[in-house]
Amino acid sequence: MIASTSEKLRLEIRGHTALVTIDNPAANTWDTESLSALRDLVLALNGNDDIYALVLTGAGEKFFSAGADLKLFADGDPQTAGEMARLFGEAFETLADFRGVSIAAVNGFAMGGGLEVALACDIRIVEQQAKLALPEARVGLLPCAGGTQRLARLVGEGWAKRMILCNERIDALTAERIGLTEEVVEPGAALDRALALAEQAGQQSPSAVGRCKRLIHSARDKAIDDGLQAERDLFVELFSTADQREGVNAFLEKREPQWKNA
């Protein structure tokens, strides 16, 4: 029997669909425990021939996921940064390589690593009230879990730069217009729509679907691997800067950062 290794990540099997819920109050943030649990859970699901699809959502009504717990980065320790970057990479790349169809039911704020985990899914269903952003540079960091690579491939360089370089937070309708989501639904409806789509995918041959997905990813994967590693390397490099420590601590102290460009 497949089970999650963390209470912060809940698993429910519904027919041929695995429903995974991020449940780490108050903002469904990611930490070492939940990232390791996601990696291990997806690997276990890959080994179960009865699972054809995976739906990922957030517990509660406000947050899909607010990303990394920034308290982990307050001391500016490069070793901690390197470990978190590795875990983010392992977890989200394992999710991206899930052999079946993966669908993110975005039921609220998807920020930083919260948006990056949705980007690692095949399809995104977003509720009308949701807001999406990659605000890492606002706190002296950068997206280290596929954000710079996958976002640009989905929406193009221009919108990727607006969101990452200018900290532009977008709404669901804008996300649909630029190709970041495949469908916008009413508040509270993302999970049901995602589950219905997963069931629709499950009516097809899982053997055929898996091979189709590998082919769709094949050309992209040849180019993305180096970029994903570079993300993690440059994320750790930021921990040698004063701006990284200032940005994270300003956020935690609820004040404006004073940048030194150093």
Backbone torsions as a table, in degrees:
resi	resn	phi	psi	omega
1	MET	NA	131.0	-179.6
2	ILE	-81.7	136.8	178.5
3	ALA	-145.0	150.9	175.1
4	SER	-75.3	143.9	178.4
5	THR	-87.3	2.1	-178.8
6	SER	-138.9	140.0	175.0
7	GLU	-70.1	-12.7	179.5
8	LYS	-81.1	-4.1	180.0
9	LEU	-138.1	107.1	-175.5
10	ARG	-96.8	141.7	-179.6
11	LEU	-120.0	134.9	172.8
12	GLU	-136.8	131.0	177.7
13	ILE	-96.9	123.8	177.7
14	ARG	-122.0	96.5	-176.4
15	GLY	64.5	-120.8	179.5
16	HIS	-96.3	11.0	-177.2
17	THR	-112.8	134.2	172.7
18	ALA	-96.2	117.6	175.8
19	LEU	-97.0	117.8	-178.3
20	VAL	-113.7	124.9	-177.4
21	THR	-116.5	124.3	175.2
22	ILE	-76.9	119.1	-173.0
23	ASP	-135.6	77.7	179.8
24	ASN	-133.1	81.7	-174.7
25	PRO	-57.7	149.3	8.5
26	ALA	-96.3	-13.8	-171.3
27	ALA	-119.6	14.7	180.0
28	ASN	53.4	47.3	179.6
29	THR	-77.3	161.3	178.1
30	TRP	-98.0	141.7	173.5
31	ASP	-141.9	-175.1	-175.1
32	THR	-60.2	-37.9	-178.4
33	GLU	-66.6	-49.6	-175.4
34	SER	-72.4	-33.2	177.8
35	LEU	-66.3	-44.7	176.9
36	SER	-62.2	-38.9	179.8
37	ALA	-65.2	-39.8	178.1
38	LEU	-63.7	-46.4	178.1
39	ARG	-56.8	-50.2	-176.4
40	ASP	-66.9	-35.6	-179.0
41	LEU	-67.4	-44.8	179.6
42	VAL	-64.1	-39.7	177.3
43	LEU	-61.4	-41.0	178.4
44	ALA	-65.8	-40.7	178.4
45	LEU	-64.9	-35.8	176.7
46	ASN	-60.2	-29.4	-178.4
47	GLY	-86.6	0.1	-179.8
48	ASN	-106.7	109.2	-175.8
49	ASP	-67.9	-12.3	179.7
50	ASP	-85.4	-8.0	179.9
51	ILE	-97.4	120.1	-178.4
52	TYR	-106.4	-24.2	-174.2
53	ALA	-145.4	158.7	179.0
54	LEU	-132.4	129.0	174.7
55	VAL	-115.5	129.7	-178.5
56	LEU	-116.2	129.6	178.2
57	THR	-144.0	176.8	179.4
58	GLY	-111.3	146.5	176.4
59	ALA	-73.1	147.6	179.1
60	GLY	86.0	-176.0	-174.8
61	GLU	-108.8	-10.9	-172.9
62	LYS	-100.4	-41.1	-173.4
63	PHE	-118.1	130.9	159.4
64	PHE	-74.6	-60.3	170.8
65	SER	-167.6	135.7	178.6
66	ALA	-91.4	7.3	175.7
67	GLY	91.8	-149.7	-175.9
68	ALA	-72.3	149.8	172.4
69	ASP	-76.3	106.2	-172.9
70	LEU	-67.5	-15.9	176.4
71	LYS	-59.7	-25.4	-179.9
72	LEU	-66.6	-21.2	-173.9
73	PHE	-108.3	6.2	-173.8
74	ALA	-64.6	-31.2	-176.3
75	ASP	-87.5	-2.5	176.9
76	GLY	67.8	25.8	-177.4
77	ASP	-78.1	115.6	179.8
78	PRO	-62.0	-29.9	179.7
79	GLN	-66.3	-43.0	175.9
80	THR	-62.7	-42.6	179.6
81	ALA	-60.9	-44.0	-179.9
82	GLY	-64.1	-40.1	179.0
83	GLU	-66.1	-43.9	178.6
84	MET	-65.5	-41.0	178.4
85	ALA	-61.4	-40.9	178.4
86	ARG	-63.2	-44.8	-178.7
87	LEU	-67.0	-41.5	175.6
88	PHE	-59.0	-46.1	-179.9
89	GLY	-60.9	-48.5	-179.3
90	GLU	-61.1	-44.8	-175.6
91	ALA	-67.2	-50.4	-172.9
92	PHE	-77.1	-30.6	176.2
93	GLU	-73.1	-33.6	173.4
94	THR	-63.8	-41.5	176.7
95	LEU	-62.9	-44.3	-179.8
96	ALA	-61.1	-30.0	-178.7
97	ASP	-93.7	6.8	175.5
98	PHE	-50.8	132.7	-170.8
99	ARG	-71.0	-20.4	178.3
100	GLY	-98.9	-159.8	179.4
101	VAL	-90.5	128.2	177.9
102	SER	-112.5	134.0	-175.8
103	ILE	-131.1	126.7	175.9
104	ALA	-93.0	121.5	173.5
105	ALA	-97.1	93.1	-171.9
106	VAL	-85.3	104.1	-170.9
107	ASN	-104.2	14.5	-179.7
108	GLY	176.3	-154.5	-178.4
109	PHE	-58.3	131.0	174.2
110	ALA	-125.4	99.3	-171.8
111	MET	-120.9	139.2	175.7
112	GLY	55.4	-122.2	179.3
113	GLY	-61.6	-19.5	174.9
114	GLY	-70.6	-38.2	174.2
115	LEU	-74.2	-36.5	-178.2
116	GLU	-63.6	-35.5	178.3
117	VAL	-69.8	-33.0	174.9
118	ALA	-68.1	-37.0	177.3
119	LEU	-63.8	-28.9	-180.0
120	ALA	-75.4	-14.3	177.6
121	CYS	-81.9	162.2	-179.6
122	ASP	-73.5	-36.4	-173.3
123	ILE	-138.7	145.0	179.0
124	ARG	-124.4	123.7	172.5
125	ILE	-108.2	123.7	-171.1
126	VAL	-122.3	132.5	177.3
127	GLU	-77.5	152.3	-172.3
128	GLN	-56.4	-34.6	-174.7
129	GLN	-84.9	-6.1	-174.7
130	ALA	-68.6	149.7	173.1
131	LYS	-123.3	141.6	-175.6
132	LEU	-128.2	138.4	-177.3
133	ALA	-162.2	157.2	169.0
134	LEU	-123.4	83.7	-171.1
135	PRO	-93.7	20.1	-172.3
136	GLU	-57.6	-40.0	-177.5
137	ALA	-64.4	-22.0	178.0
138	ARG	-66.7	-22.1	178.6
139	VAL	-116.2	22.2	174.9
140	GLY	79.5	18.0	-178.8
141	LEU	-120.8	-172.0	172.8
142	LEU	-143.0	157.4	177.9
143	PRO	-65.0	120.6	-174.2
144	CYS	-115.8	11.7	-176.2
145	ALA	-124.0	36.5	175.7
146	GLY	103.0	-3.8	-174.8
147	GLY	-60.6	-46.6	-178.5
148	THR	-69.2	-26.6	-176.4
149	GLN	-88.9	-51.5	-174.1
150	ARG	-76.4	-36.2	-179.5
151	LEU	-63.2	-46.1	-179.6
152	ALA	-61.7	-36.2	178.9
153	ARG	-69.1	-30.4	-179.9
154	LEU	-82.0	-43.6	-169.9
155	VAL	-115.2	-4.4	-177.3
156	GLY	91.0	163.3	-175.7
157	GLU	-63.9	-39.6	-174.6
158	GLY	-59.8	-52.1	-179.4
159	TRP	-71.0	-32.7	175.8
160	ALA	-61.9	-40.5	179.5
161	LYS	-69.7	-38.0	177.1
162	ARG	-60.8	-43.4	-176.9
163	MET	-74.2	-40.3	-175.2
164	ILE	-86.7	-45.7	-174.6
165	LEU	-83.6	-27.8	-177.6
166	CYS	-110.3	3.0	-179.5
167	ASN	52.9	47.4	178.6
168	GLU	-85.1	116.7	176.7
169	ARG	-87.7	127.5	-175.3
170	ILE	-112.7	155.4	177.0
171	ASP	-93.6	177.9	-173.9
172	ALA	-65.1	-40.1	-178.0
173	LEU	-66.8	-37.7	175.2
174	THR	-65.9	-40.7	177.8
175	ALA	-59.1	-40.1	178.7
176	GLU	-68.1	-40.4	-177.5
177	ARG	-64.8	-36.3	-176.2
178	ILE	-94.1	-1.1	176.2
179	GLY	92.8	14.7	179.5
180	LEU	-82.0	-24.1	174.9
181	THR	-129.7	150.2	179.1
182	GLU	-89.3	-16.2	-179.2
183	GLU	-163.5	140.0	174.4
184	VAL	-109.3	133.8	-178.2
185	VAL	-128.9	168.7	179.7
186	GLU	-66.8	158.5	177.2
187	PRO	-54.9	132.6	179.1
188	GLY	87.2	-2.6	-173.9
189	ALA	-103.8	-5.2	-173.6
190	ALA	-63.8	-42.6	-176.2
191	LEU	-65.0	-46.7	179.8
192	ASP	-61.9	-40.1	-179.9
193	ARG	-67.5	-40.5	178.7
194	ALA	-64.9	-41.7	178.9
195	LEU	-65.3	-37.9	177.9
196	ALA	-65.8	-39.4	178.5
197	LEU	-68.0	-37.7	177.0
198	ALA	-63.5	-40.2	177.7
199	GLU	-65.4	-38.3	176.9
200	GLN	-61.9	-44.1	177.4
201	ALA	-63.9	-34.0	-178.5
202	GLY	-70.1	-11.9	176.8
203	GLN	-79.5	-10.6	177.8
204	GLN	-93.6	166.1	177.6
205	SER	-65.0	119.0	178.5
206	PRO	-63.5	-30.0	177.2
207	SER	-65.4	-42.2	178.8
208	ALA	-69.7	-42.1	-179.3
209	VAL	-60.7	-43.8	179.8
210	GLY	-60.6	-41.2	-180.0
211	ARG	-71.6	-37.2	176.3
212	CYS	-61.5	-43.1	-179.3
213	LYS	-63.3	-42.3	178.4
214	ARG	-60.3	-39.3	179.6
215	LEU	-69.7	-40.8	178.1
216	ILE	-60.8	-38.0	-178.3
217	HIS	-81.0	-17.2	-166.8
218	SER	-58.5	-50.2	-177.8
219	ALA	-67.6	-39.2	180.0
220	ARG	-64.7	-43.4	-174.6
221	ASP	-62.8	-30.0	179.2
222	LYS	-64.7	-28.5	-177.7
223	ALA	-96.6	-26.7	-170.0
224	ILE	-83.0	-25.3	-173.6
225	ASP	-57.8	-47.1	-179.7
226	ASP	-63.9	-38.2	-179.5
227	GLY	-66.5	-38.4	179.1
228	LEU	-65.1	-39.7	177.5
229	GLN	-67.5	-38.9	178.9
230	ALA	-63.9	-37.9	175.6
231	GLU	-54.4	-50.5	-176.7
232	ARG	-65.3	-40.5	-179.9
233	ASP	-63.1	-44.9	-178.0
234	LEU	-73.4	-29.1	174.1
235	PHE	-60.2	-47.3	178.9
236	VAL	-66.6	-37.1	179.5
237	GLU	-59.4	-33.7	179.3
238	LEU	-60.6	-23.2	-177.6
239	PHE	-76.5	2.5	170.7
240	SER	-96.8	4.3	-177.6
241	THR	-106.1	152.3	174.5
242	ALA	-71.1	-31.7	-178.9
243	ASP	-62.2	-33.5	178.8
244	GLN	-62.7	-48.7	-178.7
245	ARG	-65.5	-40.0	178.8
246	GLU	-64.4	-43.7	-176.7
247	GLY	-64.0	-48.4	-178.3
248	VAL	-66.2	-45.0	-177.4
249	ASN	-70.3	-33.1	175.2
250	ALA	-62.9	-40.2	178.0
251	PHE	-63.4	-47.5	-178.0
252	LEU	-66.4	-30.2	179.9
253	GLU	-90.8	1.2	177.8
254	LYS	57.8	49.8	176.1
255	ARG	-136.2	167.6	177.7
256	GLU	-76.5	136.6	177.9
257	PRO	-72.5	149.5	175.1
258	GLN	-109.6	96.8	-174.5
259	TRP	-74.2	146.3	177.7
260	LYS	-119.5	-6.6	-176.2
261	ASN	53.8	43.0	-177.6
262	ALA	-149.3	NA	NA
